Amino acid sequence: TTLTMEKVSWTTSMEGHWDAPDEEEEEEVDVMGGAGFTPEQLALAEAEFEKRLGLTAPAPAAPSRAAQGPGPVHVVPLFAMLPAAGQAEVFRPAPPGHRLVIVATNVAETSLTIPGIRYVVDAGRAKQRVLESTASGMARYEVGWVSQASAAQRAGRAGRTGPGHAYRLFSSAVFNDAFPAHAAPEILGSPQESVVLSLKSMGVARVHNFPFPTPPEPSALRAAVAVLTTLGALRAGDEELTPLGRAMAALPVNPRHARMLLHAASEGGRAAGLLDAGVALAAALSVESPFLQLAAPGGGDDATAAAAAAAAAETRRKAQAALRDQDSDGLSALRALCAYLAHGRDAGWAAGAGLHARHLEEAVALRAQLARVLTACPVDGLGGDHAVSLAALDGVKPLPAPGPAVADALRRAMLAGWPDRVARRQRSAEYLAGQREQGYSSRAVRYQAAELEEPVFLHPLSGLHRAPPAFLLYTDLVRTAKRPYVSGVTALDPAWLPATAAALCSLSAPLPAPAPFYSPARDAVLAWHEVTFGRHGWAMPRTAAPHPDPAERCARFAAALLEGRVLPALEPLAGGLAAPPAALARPGARGGARVSNLLLALERAGVDSRRSLLAALLDEPGFLLRELRAWYPAPALPILQQAWAALLEEACREGVPA
């Protein structure tokens, strides 16, 4: 294989005619392209140059039959996103009398061997994704020189099945000076959340001191720890692995996808089929987008063929539009996967619908693997009512497209996986006026990201571009030459943020009104707070969160207990109490023995919920019964005794809920 391009040059002799150079004294000539001049100007300058120097070039001889070449060429593309049918074209013989020319990306370096390739023309360049910031996840695509090892692989594509030549469109000096010997290790250019989580799950306490073969940047490790802390996988402060983090490490997907899946599992009892859909969504988001980028059909001399191509393109466009979800690009990928399964995993149907069958097959395989992991050894930390969901989990059967309830639950699950990738739309009158003054198109949809200073823009290919939501989350952020774009977006309800993205929310002190209250559904004493989100301090709707004061929690729980909202059996007795339960929460209420004894008993045991009350009863079966008797008249005491016995039986039968 020839690894250097043959150079052909011409030298000017003193006699004023053109000679071919001696083969042993070959000279490298830089040919200037005449940038900034028209072809007519270049021709006039060349004629004037020859006239002044008396140089005359010999008239070109009529080309021989051999010099005319073997005939036309048959050109086919080859790149990773090309459908399988298009990729198969490179293995088919060219039409008679044609030469086969394959225009390929670096997917042809090592992925496959194409028989009959005799020549390789290598520009030495490749477009590569470069991580600009590990903290923000901002990436960009750069066209740069490949490594010397990659250039050798490209040259090796010629002559695999016979003699061949490789022509490099760069000099040996550039090859030696500008090309790195090998490509940079992937660990230096990718987020490190998976690496850090795996090391933590193996008991490596100080990841920064781990002896990596190629150590990642310290900033990348710090950013990974921050992300995992936000996701709840690591404990803030000491960076210890939490039970949730251990459950995330057990799943064979990215930590963000694992967090999303575990959130769906914890909410599985609220919507039928949610965990099944969550597993499929995690698989769909873990592979490349299944939607093919549809190009406009090209023209041609054959009007019939052109019309057929246009009709097929329109069919694919309509099929893609039918699969798009108006609220989420991620759910669009899930709907495509569901449709692919419903059509029996037919690659022909996928091609006709504008879908990439290979990416869908990868999602199918990953879905089955995730289902096996969850059903064979249910991971700790799922929480919620997941036992029934796990028993019914099936990673093989066709899956119906998610309904409205499941879709909303999945969008909340995605927020759990990407809480730091939230953005709010900016569309004030001042902003729109500034856009017009600067000549920007009003179609550019601008957002402010929660953890970034600069604005970002919704990608035009997103399914949400026609109706941009006020709040969204994004899974990908790429800077182009024009502006940074977010993609993989999902519309959000800002009311979800305080509960699902609590790590990035700042709560005010408890508001005096509305008053704190005990919530049986959440089994907690809650207070209302003003909420701000992210580094920009976006004001969110008020939210009810657990009260931070232990004494106040015990007082509110005691009032709820006497009112019958903790034990419904006590509700009929609330009207005959010795004092109104609301007195427990009044300032200075501890002056009476009845109130102070009840509150002191609860505070000493740390009881401020039904769950903690059951735990106290397991330790002391008669806990709190004496203090409660002081509140009820004698005729009501047998009912109190029965209710307390039933509560103790529940504690012994079920134990303390997890």
C-alpha positions in Angstrom: 0.0 0.0 0.0 1.4 3.4 -1.0 1.1 5.8 2.0 2.1 9.0 0.3 0.5 10.8 -2.5 2.4 10.9 -5.7 3.3 14.5 -6.5 3.5 15.8 -10.1 4.9 19.2 -10.8 6.2 21.3 -13.7 9.3 23.5 -13.8 10.0 26.4 -16.2 13.3 26.1 -18.2 15.4 29.1 -19.3 14.5 28.5 -22.9 10.9 29.5 -22.3 9.0 26.3 -22.8 7.5 23.7 -20.4 9.6 20.7 -19.4 8.7 17.8 -17.1 11.0 17.6 -14.1 13.6 15.0 -13.6 12.1 12.1 -11.6 14.9 12.1 -9.1 14.6 15.9 -8.5 10.9 16.1 -7.8 9.8 19.5 -6.4 6.8 20.2 -4.2 4.8 23.1 -5.6 2.1 25.0 -3.7 -0.7 25.9 -6.0 -2.5 29.1 -5.0 -6.2 29.1 -5.5 -6.6 32.8 -6.4 -9.0 33.5 -3.5 -10.9 36.7 -4.1 -10.4 36.8 -7.9 -12.9 35.8 -10.6 -12.0 33.2 -13.2 -11.9 35.9 -15.9 -9.4 38.0 -13.9 -7.2 34.9 -13.4 -7.3 34.1 -17.1 -6.3 37.7 -18.0 -3.5 37.7 -15.5 -2.1 34.4 -16.8 -2.2 35.6 -20.4 -0.4 38.9 -19.4 2.2 36.9 -17.5 3.0 34.6 -20.4 3.1 37.6 -22.8 5.6 39.5 -20.7 7.9 36.6 -20.2 7.6 35.2 -23.7 6.4 31.9 -22.4 4.2 29.7 -24.5 2.7 26.5 -23.4 2.4 23.7 -26.0 -1.1 23.1 -27.4 -2.7 20.2 -25.7 -2.7 17.1 -27.7 -6.0 15.3 -28.3 -6.6 12.9 -25.5 -6.2 9.3 -26.3 -8.8 6.7 -25.6 -6.9 5.5 -22.5 -6.6 9.1 -21.3 -10.4 9.6 -21.4 -10.8 7.2 -18.5 -12.9 4.1 -18.1 -16.2 6.0 -18.1 -18.7 7.5 -15.7 -18.7 6.9 -11.9 -21.4 5.5 -9.6 -21.2 7.5 -6.3 -22.8 6.1 -3.1 -22.6 7.6 0.5 -21.7 5.7 3.7 -22.2 7.1 7.2 -23.5 5.8 10.5 -27.0 7.3 10.4 -27.6 5.9 6.9 -30.3 3.2 6.9 -29.3 -0.4 6.5 -30.6 -0.5 2.9 -28.5 2.5 2.0 -25.4 1.1 3.7 -25.9 -2.2 1.7 -25.5 -0.2 -1.5 -21.7 -0.1 -1.0 -21.6 -3.9 -1.4 -23.5 -4.0 -4.7 -21.5 -3.9 -7.9 -21.6 -0.7 -9.9 -23.6 -0.5 -13.1 -21.8 -1.8 -16.2 -19.2 0.7 -17.5 -19.2 2.6 -14.2 -16.6 3.0 -11.4 -17.7 2.7 -7.8 -16.9 5.8 -5.7 -17.8 5.6 -2.0 -17.9 8.9 -0.1 -17.6 7.8 3.5 -17.1 9.3 7.0 -14.6 7.7 9.4 -17.2 4.9 10.0 -15.3 3.2 7.1 -12.0 3.2 9.1 -12.5 -0.1 11.0 -16.1 -1.0 10.9 -16.2 -3.0 7.7 -14.3 -4.2 4.7 -15.7 -3.4 1.2 -14.5 -5.8 -1.5 -12.9 -4.4 -4.6 -11.6 -1.1 -3.2 -8.4 -0.2 -5.0 -7.9 3.4 -4.0 -8.4 5.5 -0.9 -8.3 9.3 -1.0 -7.9 10.6 2.6 -8.4 14.2 3.5 -7.1 13.4 7.0 -10.0 15.2 8.7 -12.9 14.1 10.8 -15.8 15.8 12.6 -15.6 15.0 16.2 -17.8 15.8 19.2 -15.8 17.7 21.8 -17.0 18.2 25.4 -16.6 21.9 26.0 -17.6 21.9 29.7 -18.0 18.9 32.0 -20.1 21.0 34.4 -22.7 22.2 31.9 -22.5 19.3 29.5 -22.0 21.7 26.6 -20.5 20.0 23.6 -19.5 21.2 20.1 -18.5 19.5 16.9 -15.1 20.3 15.4 -13.5 19.3 12.2 -9.8 18.5 12.9 -7.0 16.2 12.0 -7.3 12.6 12.8 -4.6 10.6 14.5 -1.7 8.9 12.8 -3.2 5.6 13.8 -6.5 6.5 12.2 -4.7 7.6 9.0 -3.0 4.2 8.9 -6.4 2.5 9.3 -7.8 4.6 6.5 -4.9 3.7 4.2 -5.5 0.0 5.1 -9.0 0.1 3.5 -7.2 0.0 0.1 -5.7 -3.3 -0.9 -7.7 -5.5 1.6 -8.6 -7.9 -1.2 -6.0 -7.0 -3.8 -3.3 -4.4 -4.7 -4.3 -0.8 -3.9 -3.1 2.7 -3.3 -3.9 5.4 -0.7 -3.6 9.0 -1.6 -3.3 11.5 1.2 -4.3 15.1 0.7 -1.7 16.4 3.2 2.0 16.6 3.3 4.3 14.4 5.3 5.3 17.5 7.3 1.7 18.0 8.4 1.3 14.3 9.1 4.4 14.3 11.4 3.8 17.7 13.1 0.0 18.1 13.3 -1.3 14.6 13.7 -1.3 13.1 17.2 0.1 9.5 17.3 -3.2 8.2 18.8 -6.6 9.6 19.5 -7.2 10.9 23.0 -8.7 8.3 25.4 -12.4 8.6 25.6 -12.2 9.1 29.4 -10.7 12.6 28.7 -13.6 13.8 26.6 -16.8 12.4 28.2 -18.8 12.9 31.4 -17.6 10.8 34.3 -20.8 10.1 36.2 -20.8 6.4 35.3 -17.1 6.0 36.3 -17.6 7.7 39.6 -20.8 5.8 40.5 -19.1 2.5 39.6 -16.1 3.2 41.7 -18.3 4.3 44.7 -20.3 1.1 44.4 -17.1 -0.9 44.6 -16.1 0.9 47.8 -13.6 3.4 46.5 -14.1 6.3 48.9 -11.7 8.8 47.3 -12.2 8.7 43.6 -9.8 11.5 43.0 -7.0 9.3 44.3 -7.8 6.3 42.2 -4.9 5.1 40.0 -6.5 5.5 36.6 -4.4 4.4 33.6 -5.3 7.7 32.1 -6.5 10.0 34.8 -9.5 12.2 33.9 -9.4 15.9 34.6 -10.0 16.8 38.3 -12.7 19.2 37.1 -14.5 16.3 35.3 -14.5 14.3 38.5 -15.8 17.2 40.6 -18.6 17.8 38.1 -19.5 14.1 38.2 -19.7 14.2 42.0 -21.9 17.3 41.8 -24.3 15.6 39.3 -24.5 12.4 41.3 -25.2 14.4 44.5 -28.0 16.3 42.7 -29.5 13.0 41.5 -29.4 11.7 45.1 -26.8 9.0 44.4 -24.2 10.5 46.8 -24.8 12.1 50.1 -23.9 15.8 50.2 -20.9 16.6 52.3 -19.1 13.3 52.7 -19.9 12.0 49.1 -21.0 8.6 50.5 -23.1 6.3 48.3 -26.8 6.4 49.3 -29.2 3.4 49.0 -30.6 5.1 45.9 -27.1 5.4 44.4 -26.5 1.7 45.0 -29.7 0.9 43.2 -28.6 3.1 40.3 -25.2 1.4 40.1 -26.9 -2.0 39.7 -28.6 -0.9 36.4 -26.6 -1.2 33.1 -27.4 2.3 31.9 -26.2 5.9 32.4 -26.8 7.2 35.9 -29.3 9.7 34.6 -31.3 7.0 32.9 -31.1 4.8 36.0 -32.4 7.6 38.2 -35.3 8.1 35.8 -36.1 4.4 35.8 -36.0 4.2 39.6 -38.3 7.2 39.9 -40.8 5.5 37.5 -40.5 2.3 39.6 -41.2 4.3 42.8 -44.4 5.7 41.2 -45.4 2.4 39.6 -48.5 2.1 41.7 -50.0 5.4 40.5 -50.4 4.5 36.8 -50.9 1.1 35.3 -48.0 0.1 33.1 -45.7 2.9 34.2 -42.7 0.7 35.0 -43.0 -1.2 31.7 -43.0 2.1 29.9 -40.2 3.5 32.0 -38.0 0.5 31.1 -38.7 1.0 27.4 -38.1 4.8 27.7 -34.7 4.2 29.4 -33.8 1.9 26.6 -35.0 4.3 23.9 -33.0 7.2 25.4 -29.9 5.2 25.8 -29.4 4.7 22.1 -29.3 7.1 19.1 -32.5 8.8 18.0 -34.6 6.3 15.9 -35.8 9.1 13.6 -34.1 9.5 10.3 -33.3 13.0 9.2 -35.4 13.2 6.0 -33.8 15.0 3.1 -35.7 16.6 0.2 -35.9 14.3 -2.7 -33.5 15.2 -5.5 -34.6 15.9 -9.0 -33.6 13.9 -12.1 -34.3 13.3 -15.7 -36.8 10.6 -14.9 -40.0 12.4 -14.0 -41.7 9.1 -12.9 -38.9 8.1 -10.6 -38.7 11.6 -9.1 -42.5 11.6 -8.5 -42.2 8.2 -6.8 -39.3 9.4 -4.6 -41.3 12.5 -3.6 -44.3 10.4 -2.7 -42.2 8.1 -0.6 -40.6 11.0 1.2 -44.0 12.5 2.0 -45.2 9.1 3.3 -42.2 9.0 5.7 -42.7 12.5 6.8 -46.3 11.8 7.7 -45.4 8.6 9.5 -42.8 10.5 11.6 -45.3 13.2 12.4 -47.8 10.6 13.6 -45.2 9.2 16.0 -44.1 12.6 17.4 -45.2 13.5 20.9 -46.2 17.1 21.3 -44.7 17.3 24.8 -41.5 15.4 24.7 -38.8 14.3 22.2 -38.0 11.4 24.6 -41.6 10.2 24.5 -41.5 10.4 20.7 -38.6 7.9 20.7 -40.7 5.7 23.0 -43.7 5.9 20.7 -41.4 4.9 17.8 -40.2 1.9 19.8 -43.8 0.9 20.6 -44.8 1.1 17.0 -41.8 -0.9 15.9 -42.7 -3.7 18.3 -46.3 -3.6 17.2 -45.2 -4.2 13.6 -43.2 -7.2 14.5 -39.8 -5.5 14.4 -40.1 -5.2 10.6 -37.1 -3.4 9.2 -38.9 -2.7 6.0 -41.8 -1.0 7.9 -39.3 1.1 9.9 -37.6 2.3 6.7 -40.9 3.3 5.2 -41.8 5.1 8.4 -38.6 7.1 8.4 -37.1 5.2 11.4 -33.7 3.6 11.9 -34.2 -0.1 12.4 -30.7 -0.7 13.8 -31.1 1.9 16.6 -34.6 0.4 17.4 -33.1 -3.1 17.6 -30.5 -1.8 20.1 -33.3 -0.3 22.2 -35.2 -3.6 22.0 -32.2 -5.6 23.3 -31.5 -3.1 26.1 -35.1 -3.1 27.2 -35.0 -6.9 27.6 -31.7 -6.6 29.5 -33.1 -4.0 31.9 -36.2 -6.1 32.5 -34.1 -9.2 33.3 -32.1 -7.1 35.8 -35.1 -5.8 37.6 -37.1 -9.1 37.7 -34.2 -11.5 38.5 -32.7 -9.5 41.3 -34.9 -6.4 42.3 -32.5 -3.7 43.3 -32.8 -2.0 46.7 -33.9 1.6 46.9 -36.8 1.4 44.4 -39.3 2.5 47.1 -43.0 2.9 46.6 -45.4 0.1 45.5 -43.1 -1.6 43.1 -43.5 -5.3 44.0 -46.5 -5.8 41.7 -45.0 -3.8 38.9 -41.8 -6.0 39.0 -43.8 -9.2 38.9 -45.6 -8.0 35.8 -42.6 -6.6 34.1 -42.0 -8.0 30.6 -39.1 -6.8 28.4 -40.2 -8.8 25.3 -43.9 -8.4 24.6 -45.2 -5.5 22.5 -45.9 -2.3 24.5 -48.8 0.0 23.9 -48.1 3.7 23.4 -48.3 5.6 26.7 -51.6 7.2 27.6 -51.9 10.7 29.2 -51.5 9.5 32.8 -48.4 7.4 32.0 -46.9 10.1 29.8 -47.2 12.7 32.6 -45.6 10.3 35.0 -42.8 9.6 32.6 -42.1 13.3 32.1 -41.7 13.7 35.8 -39.4 10.7 35.8 -37.3 12.3 33.2 -37.1 15.4 35.4 -35.7 13.2 38.2 -32.9 12.1 35.8 -32.1 15.6 34.5 -33.0 18.0 37.3 -30.0 20.3 36.4 -31.0 20.5 32.7 -34.0 22.7 33.1 -34.6 25.9 31.0 -37.2 28.7 31.0 -38.3 30.5 27.9 -37.4 34.1 27.5 -39.9 36.0 25.4 -40.2 39.4 27.0 -41.1 42.5 24.8 -37.6 43.9 25.5 -36.0 40.7 24.3 -38.1 40.5 21.1 -37.3 44.1 20.3 -33.6 43.5 20.8 -33.8 40.5 18.5 -35.3 42.6 15.8 -32.8 45.4 16.2 -29.9 42.9 15.9 -31.5 41.3 12.8 -32.2 37.9 14.4 -35.1 35.8 13.2 -38.1 35.7 15.5 -38.2 32.0 14.9 -35.2 31.4 17.1 -36.7 30.2 20.4 -34.5 31.4 23.3 -34.3 29.9 26.8 -32.4 30.6 29.9 -30.9 27.4 31.4 -31.0 27.0 35.2 -27.3 26.3 35.6 -25.9 28.4 32.7 -25.2 32.1 32.3 -25.6 32.3 28.5 -28.9 31.8 26.7 -29.6 28.6 24.8 -32.0 28.0 21.9 -34.5 25.2 21.1 -33.2 23.1 18.2 -35.4 23.5 15.0 -35.6 19.8 14.5 -37.2 19.3 18.0 -40.8 18.1 17.9 -41.6 21.0 20.3 -40.3 23.8 18.1 -43.7 24.7 16.7 -45.2 25.2 20.2 -42.3 25.9 22.6 -43.3 25.3 26.3 -42.6 27.8 29.0 -40.4 25.3 30.9 -38.5 22.3 29.5 -35.7 19.9 30.3 -33.1 19.0 27.8 -30.8 15.9 27.5 -28.3 17.4 25.0 -26.6 20.7 24.6 -24.5 21.4 21.6 -22.8 24.7 20.5 -22.8 25.4 16.8 -21.1 28.2 14.9 -24.3 30.2 15.2 -25.6 29.5 18.8 -25.9 26.8 21.5 -28.9 24.5 20.9 -30.8 22.2 23.3 -32.3 19.0 22.0 -34.0 16.0 23.4 -36.4 18.3 25.2 -39.5 17.6 27.3 -42.1 20.1 28.5 -42.4 20.6 32.2 -44.9 21.8 34.7 -42.9 24.1 37.1 -45.0 22.8 40.0 -43.1 19.6 39.7 -39.7 21.2 40.5 -39.9 21.5 44.3 -40.7 17.8 44.8 -38.8 16.2 41.9 -35.8 18.5 41.7 -35.6 19.5 45.4 -31.7 19.6 45.4 -31.8 22.7 43.2 -34.6 24.4 45.0 -34.3 27.0 47.8 -37.1 27.3 50.3 -38.1 30.3 52.4 -38.8 30.0 56.1 -42.2 28.4 56.8 -45.0 30.9 56.0 -47.4 31.7 58.9 -50.4 31.5 56.6 -51.6 29.1 55.4 -50.8 27.3 58.7 -48.7 24.1 58.8 -50.8 20.9 58.6 -50.5 17.1 58.8 -50.9 15.3 55.4 -52.1 11.7 55.7 -51.2 11.1 52.1 -47.6 12.0 52.7 -47.6 11.1 56.4 -45.7 14.3 57.3 -46.3 17.7 58.8 -46.0 20.2 56.0 -45.5 23.9 55.9 -45.9 26.3 53.0 -42.8 27.9 51.5 -41.9 30.3 48.8 -39.6 28.6 46.3 -36.8 29.7 44.0 -35.0 27.4 41.6 -31.5 27.3 40.1 -28.7 29.8 40.2 -30.9 32.5 38.7 -33.5 32.3 41.5 -36.6 31.7 39.4 -39.7 32.1 41.4 -41.7 28.9 41.5 -45.3 28.3 42.8 -45.6 27.9 46.6 -45.0 24.4 47.8 -45.8 22.4 50.9 -42.6 20.8 52.3 -41.8 19.0 55.6 -41.7 21.5 58.4 -38.1 22.1 59.6 -38.9 22.6 63.3 -39.2 19.2 65.2 -41.2 20.7 68.0 -43.7 22.2 65.6 -44.0 18.9 63.8 -44.8 17.1 67.0 -47.4 19.7 68.0 -49.2 19.5 64.6 -49.1 15.7 64.6 -50.6 15.6 68.1 -53.5 17.8 66.9 -54.1 15.6 63.9 -54.0 12.5 66.1 -56.7 13.9 68.4 -58.8 15.0 65.5 -58.8 11.5 64.1 -56.8 12.2 60.9 -54.1 9.7 61.9 -56.4 7.0 63.3 -59.9 7.3 61.7 -61.4 5.3 64.6 -60.7 8.3 66.9 -62.5 10.8 64.6 -66.0 10.3 66.3 -64.5 11.1 69.7 -63.0 14.5 68.6 -66.1 16.4 69.7 -65.9 15.3 73.3 -62.2 16.2 74.0 -61.2 18.0 77.2 -59.7 20.8 75.0 -59.7 21.7 71.3 -56.8 20.0 69.5 -55.9 23.3 67.9 -54.7 24.5 71.3 -51.6 22.3 70.9 -50.2 24.6 68.2 -50.9 27.9 70.0 -47.9 29.9 71.5 -47.7 29.3 75.2 -49.9 26.2 75.1 -47.4 24.2 77.1 -48.5 25.8 80.4 -51.1 23.1 81.0 -50.1 19.6 82.2 -52.4 17.9 79.6 -50.7 19.6 76.7 -47.1 19.6 78.0 -47.2 15.9 78.9 -48.5 14.9 75.4 -46.0 17.0 73.6 -43.0 16.0 75.7 -43.8 12.3 75.1 -43.9 12.8 71.4 -40.7 15.0 71.3 -38.7 12.5 73.4 -39.6 9.6 71.1 -39.3 11.8 67.9 -42.8 10.9 66.8 -44.2 13.2 64.2 -45.8 10.8 61.8 -47.8 7.6 61.7 -44.7 5.7 60.6 -42.7 6.9 63.6 -45.7 6.2 65.9 -45.7 2.5 64.7 -42.0 2.3 65.4 -42.5 3.6 68.9 -45.2 1.1 69.6 -43.0 -1.7 68.6 -40.5 -0.6 71.2 -43.1 0.2 73.9 -46.6 -1.2 73.4 -48.2 1.2 75.8 -46.5 4.3 74.4 -48.6 7.5 74.6 -51.7 5.8 75.9 -51.5 7.3 79.3 -51.0 10.9 77.9 -54.0 10.4 75.5 -56.4 9.3 78.3 -56.2 12.7 79.9 -57.9 14.2 76.8 -60.9 11.9 76.6 -63.9 11.5 78.9 -64.4 8.2 80.7 -67.1 6.8 78.2 -64.7 7.2 75.3 -61.7 5.4 76.9 -62.8 1.8 75.7 -62.9 3.1 72.1 -59.4 4.6 72.6 -58.1 1.4 74.0 -59.5 -0.6 71.0 -58.0 1.8 68.5 -54.6 1.6 70.2 -54.7 -2.2 70.3 -55.5 -2.3 66.6 -52.6 0.1 65.9 -50.3 -2.1 67.9 -51.5 -5.2 66.0 -50.8 -3.4 62.7 -47.3 -2.5 63.9 -46.5 -6.1 64.9 -48.0 -7.5 61.7 -46.4 -5.2 59.1 -43.4 -3.8 60.9 -42.2 -0.3 60.3 -42.8 0.7 56.7 -39.7 1.3 54.7 
